[in-house]
Amino acid sequence: MGQEVAEDTNKLPLSSSKNQKELITMTIRRKIKNIVDGDTFKTYRKVRGTNYVRIARTNAPERGQRGYGPAKARLQRFVGKTVTLVPQGRSYNRVVADVRYKRRRVR
């Protein structure tokens, strides 16, 4: 089944049938405003109450650690681009989400 686009909900029932238990994952599209570090960016419009998004399953070096510059530069190419987010949870006032650009996972 294809994914549907919704503004700020994560999972909704596929239909109102009581027998149908399958849930579909909702996606959110946002434009990237700037990069915070190698695994976090800021969006122009809020996602579930915050503009900050952390990329799920990615652990980039923090400021001051070796590899910070290249990790941040790798994300820099997405500034101004619209990405698709599949929210997974929250961490430190950020939405943790799978991030895709042109149907490819951003890492």
ChimeraX attribute file (.defattr): number of C-alpha atoms within 10 A of each C-alpha:
attribute: neighborCount
match mode: 1-to-1
recipient: residues
	/A:1	4
	/A:2	6
	/A:3	9
	/A:4	10
	/A:5	16
	/A:6	14
	/A:7	12
	/A:8	14
	/A:9	15
	/A:10	18
	/A:11	14
	/A:12	13
	/A:13	13
	/A:14	12
	/A:15	12
	/A:16	9
	/A:17	8
	/A:18	7
	/A:19	7
	/A:20	10
	/A:21	11
	/A:22	9
	/A:23	12
	/A:24	16
	/A:25	18
	/A:26	18
	/A:27	22
	/A:28	19
	/A:29	19
	/A:30	20
	/A:31	16
	/A:32	22
	/A:33	19
	/A:34	17
	/A:35	21
	/A:36	17
	/A:37	21
	/A:38	25
	/A:39	23
	/A:40	21
	/A:41	22
	/A:42	21
	/A:43	21
	/A:44	13
	/A:45	15
	/A:46	14
	/A:47	21
	/A:48	15
	/A:49	11
	/A:50	13
	/A:51	18
	/A:52	24
	/A:53	27
	/A:54	26
	/A:55	25
	/A:56	19
	/A:57	11
	/A:58	13
	/A:59	13
	/A:60	18
	/A:61	17
	/A:62	16
	/A:63	13
	/A:64	8
	/A:65	9
	/A:66	10
	/A:67	13
	/A:68	15
	/A:69	15
	/A:70	14
	/A:71	18
	/A:72	21
	/A:73	13
	/A:74	15
	/A:75	20
	/A:76	18
	/A:77	10
	/A:78	18
	/A:79	16
	/A:80	14
	/A:81	11
	/A:82	16
	/A:83	21
	/A:84	21
	/A:85	23
	/A:86	22
	/A:87	25
	/A:88	13
	/A:89	12
	/A:90	13
	/A:91	9
	/A:92	8
	/A:93	12
	/A:94	20
	/A:95	25
	/A:96	22
	/A:97	20
	/A:98	20
	/A:99	22
	/A:100	17
	/A:101	14
	/A:102	9
	/A:103	9
	/A:104	10
	/A:105	13
	/A:106	18
	/A:107	17
